Amino acid sequence: MSGAQDQLEIKFRLIDGTDIGPRNFPVATSVSTLKENIIAQWPKEKENGPRTVKDIKLISAGRILENNKTVAECKSTLCDIPGGVTTMHVVVQPPPLEKGTIETLPPSFGLSSSVYFSLNITKAR
């Protein structure tokens, strides 16, 4: 492989439409390493940033990428444009709610009066 083919230029699109990157990564880079990079470069002014790799889901070409895969294994031939930038979408999972808590959705969901519940139902013995 030539040097240009050993690297992939990736930008990470956050849920609000802003980007982290683009930046070149070797195709041997693991998805978990990409997630660590996202955590390190997360904009300080944004709330609810990821704390661990497990808090992040990376989506590329409509697929959720697995942590143990490399960039080369995840690369889509349909979206592979030589010299182009690959966009990966970042979804940060919210921290789990405590058992039996009620929380209102933030106004950004457009459902200001909606409430969702986190219930823990255990099977009776």
C-alpha positions as CSV (number, residue, x, y, z in Angstrom):
1,M,0.0,0.0,0.0
2,S,1.2,3.5,-0.7
3,G,1.3,6.1,2.2
4,A,-1.9,7.8,1.2
5,Q,-3.8,4.4,1.2
6,D,-2.4,3.7,4.7
7,Q,-4.3,6.7,6.1
8,L,-7.9,7.7,6.2
9,E,-9.1,11.3,6.8
10,I,-11.9,11.2,9.3
11,K,-14.2,13.8,10.8
12,F,-16.5,13.1,13.7
13,R,-20.0,14.7,13.4
14,L,-21.6,15.4,16.8
15,I,-25.4,15.4,17.3
16,D,-25.6,19.2,17.1
17,G,-24.0,19.2,13.6
18,T,-20.5,20.4,14.7
19,D,-17.4,18.4,13.9
20,I,-14.3,17.2,15.5
21,G,-11.5,17.0,12.9
22,P,-10.9,16.1,10.2
23,R,-7.7,14.3,11.0
24,N,-5.7,11.5,9.4
25,F,-5.7,8.1,11.0
26,P,-3.8,5.0,10.0
27,V,-6.1,2.3,8.7
28,A,-4.8,0.0,11.4
29,T,-6.3,2.2,14.1
30,S,-9.0,0.5,16.2
31,V,-12.5,2.0,16.7
32,S,-11.8,2.1,20.4
33,T,-8.7,4.3,19.7
34,L,-10.9,6.6,17.6
35,K,-13.3,6.9,20.5
36,E,-10.5,7.7,22.9
37,N,-9.5,10.5,20.4
38,I,-13.0,11.9,20.5
39,I,-13.0,12.0,24.3
40,A,-9.7,13.8,24.3
41,Q,-10.9,16.4,21.7
42,W,-14.4,16.8,23.0
43,P,-15.2,20.6,23.0
44,K,-15.0,21.8,26.6
45,E,-18.1,24.1,26.2
46,K,-20.4,21.2,25.3
47,E,-22.3,19.6,28.1
48,N,-22.7,15.8,28.7
49,G,-19.5,14.8,27.0
50,P,-18.5,11.2,27.0
51,R,-16.4,9.9,29.9
52,T,-15.4,6.5,28.6
53,V,-15.3,4.6,25.3
54,K,-18.4,2.7,26.3
55,D,-20.4,6.0,26.3
56,I,-19.8,6.5,22.6
57,K,-21.3,4.8,19.5
58,L,-19.7,5.5,16.2
59,I,-21.8,5.2,13.1
60,S,-20.3,5.0,9.6
61,A,-22.2,4.3,6.4
62,G,-25.3,3.3,8.5
63,R,-23.4,0.8,10.7
64,I,-22.5,0.9,14.3
65,L,-18.8,0.3,14.5
66,E,-17.4,-2.4,16.9
67,N,-14.5,-1.4,19.3
68,N,-12.3,-4.3,18.3
69,K,-12.4,-3.5,14.5
70,T,-9.9,-1.4,12.7
71,V,-10.6,1.5,10.4
72,A,-9.7,-0.7,7.4
73,E,-12.3,-3.3,8.5
74,C,-15.0,-0.6,8.8
75,K,-14.3,1.3,5.7
76,S,-17.2,1.2,3.2
77,T,-16.4,0.7,-0.4
78,L,-19.6,2.6,-1.3
79,C,-18.4,5.7,0.4
80,D,-14.8,5.4,-0.4
81,I,-13.8,8.5,-2.4
82,P,-10.0,8.7,-2.9
83,G,-8.7,11.8,-1.1
84,G,-12.1,12.4,0.5
85,V,-13.0,12.9,4.1
86,T,-15.0,10.1,5.8
87,T,-17.7,11.4,8.2
88,M,-18.5,9.2,11.3
89,H,-21.4,10.2,13.4
90,V,-21.0,10.3,17.2
91,V,-23.8,9.3,19.5
92,V,-23.1,9.8,23.2
93,Q,-25.2,7.5,25.4
94,P,-26.7,9.4,28.4
95,P,-25.7,8.1,31.8
96,P,-28.2,5.5,33.1
97,L,-31.0,6.8,35.3
98,E,-31.2,5.5,38.8
99,K,-33.9,2.9,39.5
100,G,-37.4,4.4,39.9
101,T,-36.4,7.9,38.9
102,I,-38.5,10.2,36.7
103,E,-36.8,12.7,34.4
104,T,-38.2,15.1,31.9
105,L,-36.8,15.4,28.4
106,P,-34.9,18.5,27.7
107,P,-36.6,21.1,25.5
108,S,-34.2,20.3,22.6
109,F,-36.3,17.1,22.1
110,G,-39.3,19.2,21.2
111,L,-41.4,17.3,23.7
112,S,-41.3,19.6,26.7
113,S,-44.3,18.0,28.4
114,S,-43.2,14.4,27.8
115,V,-41.8,12.4,30.7
116,Y,-40.0,9.1,30.5
117,F,-39.5,6.6,33.2
118,S,-36.7,4.3,34.2
119,L,-38.4,1.4,36.0
120,N,-36.8,-1.7,37.4
121,I,-39.2,-4.6,37.4
122,T,-38.0,-7.8,39.0
123,K,-39.6,-11.2,38.5
124,A,-41.3,-12.5,41.7
125,R,-39.9,-15.8,42.9
